[in-house]
């Protein structure tokens, strides 16, 4: 769960330049495992998304973020 916004508005803080939500640099939680399929059990990204993350633009990354958050990722071992 994210911290409340300083401006009192609902939802994630948004970038002034792109109007996309401000997110961490990567969804990686250092729980990397693709043992049984092509999806990381820690962050929820596919092997291709992990490999191409650094070359994706902000909009492409946001599409991935939206999908993995809807699926309950990123996950940490507890």
MIPA-326200 format. One record per residue (C-alpha): x, y, z; residue in one letter; residue number from 1. Coordinates in steps of 0.2 Angstrom, whole numbers. Layout:
<pts>
PT xx yy zz residuo num
PT X Y Z A NUM
...
</pts>
This chain:
<pts>
PT xx yy zz residuo num
PT 0 0 0 X 1
PT 7 17 -4 X 2
PT 8 32 7 X 3
PT -5 46 6 X 4
PT -2 59 -6 X 5
PT 4 76 0 X 6
PT -8 85 -10 X 7
PT -23 76 -3 X 8
PT -29 68 -20 X 9
PT -33 50 -22 X 10
PT -23 38 -33 X 11
PT -4 37 -36 X 12
PT 6 53 -38 X 13
PT 8 58 -56 X 14
PT 23 64 -66 X 15
PT 20 82 -72 X 16
PT 28 79 -89 X 17
PT 20 62 -94 X 18
PT 5 62 -83 X 19
PT 9 44 -79 X 20
PT 9 37 -61 X 21
PT 26 39 -52 X 22
PT 33 22 -49 X 23
PT 49 14 -43 X 24
PT 62 11 -57 X 25
PT 58 -7 -58 X 26
PT 45 -19 -51 X 27
PT 59 -31 -46 X 28
PT 58 -37 -28 X 29
PT 74 -48 -29 X 30
PT 63 -64 -28 X 31
PT 68 -70 -46 X 32
PT 61 -87 -51 X 33
PT 54 -92 -68 X 34
PT 56 -111 -64 X 35
PT 39 -117 -70 X 36
PT 34 -104 -83 X 37
PT 40 -88 -92 X 38
PT 33 -77 -78 X 39
PT 44 -71 -63 X 40
PT 36 -77 -47 X 41
PT 42 -61 -38 X 42
PT 38 -46 -50 X 43
PT 25 -54 -62 X 44
PT 35 -49 -78 X 45
PT 38 -61 -92 X 46
PT 56 -66 -96 X 47
PT 55 -54 -111 X 48
PT 49 -40 -101 X 49
PT 63 -42 -88 X 50
PT 76 -43 -102 X 51
PT 69 -28 -111 X 52
PT 64 -17 -96 X 53
PT 79 -5 -98 X 54
PT 75 -1 -116 X 55
PT 56 1 -114 X 56
PT 49 19 -114 X 57
PT 38 25 -100 X 58
PT 21 21 -108 X 59
PT 27 3 -111 X 60
PT 33 1 -93 X 61
PT 16 8 -87 X 62
PT 6 -5 -97 X 63
PT 17 -19 -88 X 64
PT 14 -10 -71 X 65
PT -4 -10 -74 X 66
PT -5 -28 -78 X 67
PT 6 -34 -64 X 68
PT -3 -24 -51 X 69
PT -20 -30 -57 X 70
PT -13 -48 -55 X 71
PT -7 -45 -37 X 72
PT 12 -42 -41 X 73
PT 25 -38 -36 X 74
PT 26 -51 -22 X 75
PT 39 -53 -8 X 76
PT 42 -69 1 X 77
PT 35 -68 19 X 78
</pts>
